Amino acid sequence: MLDGAPPADTRAATVKKGTPVAAPTRMEIHVAEKEHDALRIELPKGEETLLIPLVEALQAEEKVVEARYYLGHPFLDKPSLYLRTKGEKPQAVLKRVLKDLADVYGDALQDFDKKADKIKS
């Protein structure tokens, strides 16, 4: 590193005002195990930040017996979510919670867009 330059493997990008940003790509979720009351899914590496709010929302559900995530080894394992339910299919609970989270974050985005337009730069 010379003269304060960032290391070559820095992944963060600086975006200037007015610069178009690529739309996020769709997340590829892999169903690793599926039973009548349990489900384990794997997420792509780099998407593990979704797991914390997702597990917290799942644990708040009445039909959820167990919800946890596993990060594993950073180079060998994919982040995964384990969900076990009682009285309802785990995939139905997961779909409902994911929709609720999408609504919450979508509302936050709309609120930010409204307020960001009012700010003068």
C-alpha positions in Angstrom: 0.0 0.0 0.0 1.6 3.3 -1.1 0.7 6.8 0.0 -2.5 5.8 1.8 -4.0 4.0 -1.3 -6.4 1.3 -0.4 -5.3 -2.4 -0.8 -6.0 -4.0 -4.2 -8.6 -6.4 -2.8 -10.9 -3.6 -1.4 -14.4 -4.5 -2.4 -16.2 -1.3 -1.3 -17.0 1.1 -4.1 -17.4 4.8 -3.9 -20.5 6.0 -5.7 -20.7 9.6 -6.8 -24.0 11.5 -6.7 -26.1 10.8 -9.8 -24.1 7.7 -10.7 -26.4 4.9 -11.7 -26.0 1.8 -9.5 -26.6 -1.7 -10.8 -29.8 -3.3 -9.6 -29.3 -6.0 -7.0 -29.3 -9.5 -8.4 -31.7 -12.2 -7.2 -30.5 -14.2 -4.3 -30.0 -17.9 -5.1 -31.3 -19.9 -2.1 -30.6 -23.7 -2.1 -32.9 -26.0 -0.1 -30.4 -28.4 1.6 -32.9 -30.4 3.7 -36.7 -30.6 3.8 -38.9 -32.5 6.2 -42.5 -32.1 7.2 -41.6 -29.9 10.2 -38.0 -28.8 9.4 -36.2 -26.9 6.6 -32.6 -26.1 6.1 -31.6 -23.6 3.4 -28.2 -22.4 2.2 -27.6 -18.8 1.1 -24.8 -17.5 -1.1 -21.7 -16.4 0.6 -21.9 -12.7 1.3 -25.6 -12.8 2.0 -25.3 -13.8 5.7 -26.3 -10.4 6.9 -29.9 -11.3 6.1 -29.8 -14.2 8.6 -29.9 -12.0 11.8 -33.1 -10.1 11.1 -34.6 -13.3 9.5 -33.9 -15.5 12.5 -35.2 -12.8 14.9 -38.4 -12.5 13.0 -38.8 -16.3 12.8 -38.3 -16.7 16.5 -41.1 -14.3 17.2 -43.5 -16.5 15.3 -45.9 -18.7 17.4 -45.5 -21.8 15.2 -41.7 -21.8 15.2 -40.1 -24.3 17.6 -36.5 -23.5 16.5 -34.8 -21.0 14.2 -31.1 -20.6 14.0 -28.4 -19.8 11.5 -25.0 -21.3 11.0 -22.1 -19.5 9.3 -19.5 -22.2 9.4 -16.1 -21.9 7.9 -15.7 -18.7 5.8 -14.1 -20.5 2.9 -15.6 -24.0 3.1 -19.3 -23.6 4.2 -22.2 -21.6 2.9 -24.3 -19.7 5.5 -27.4 -21.7 6.3 -30.7 -21.3 8.1 -32.4 -24.1 10.1 -36.1 -23.8 10.8 -38.3 -26.2 12.7 -42.1 -25.6 13.2 -45.1 -27.2 14.9 -48.5 -27.1 13.3 -47.5 -25.4 10.1 -45.2 -26.2 7.2 -41.8 -24.4 7.7 -41.7 -23.2 4.1 -45.1 -21.4 4.7 -43.7 -19.7 7.8 -40.5 -18.7 6.0 -42.4 -17.3 3.0 -44.7 -15.2 5.4 -41.8 -13.9 7.4 -39.7 -13.1 4.3 -42.7 -11.2 2.8 -43.1 -9.3 6.1 -39.4 -8.3 6.1 -39.6 -7.3 2.4 -42.6 -5.0 3.3 -40.7 -3.5 6.3 -37.6 -2.8 4.3 -39.6 -1.6 1.3 -41.5 0.8 3.5 -38.1 2.1 4.9 -36.9 2.6 1.4 -40.0 4.5 0.3 -39.7 6.7 3.5 -36.1 7.4 2.8 -36.8 8.3 -0.9 -39.4 10.8 0.3 -37.1 12.4 2.8 -34.0 12.3 0.6 -35.8 14.3 -2.1 -36.5 17.1 0.4 -32.8 17.4 1.5 -30.9 20.1 -0.5 -27.3 19.3 -1.3 
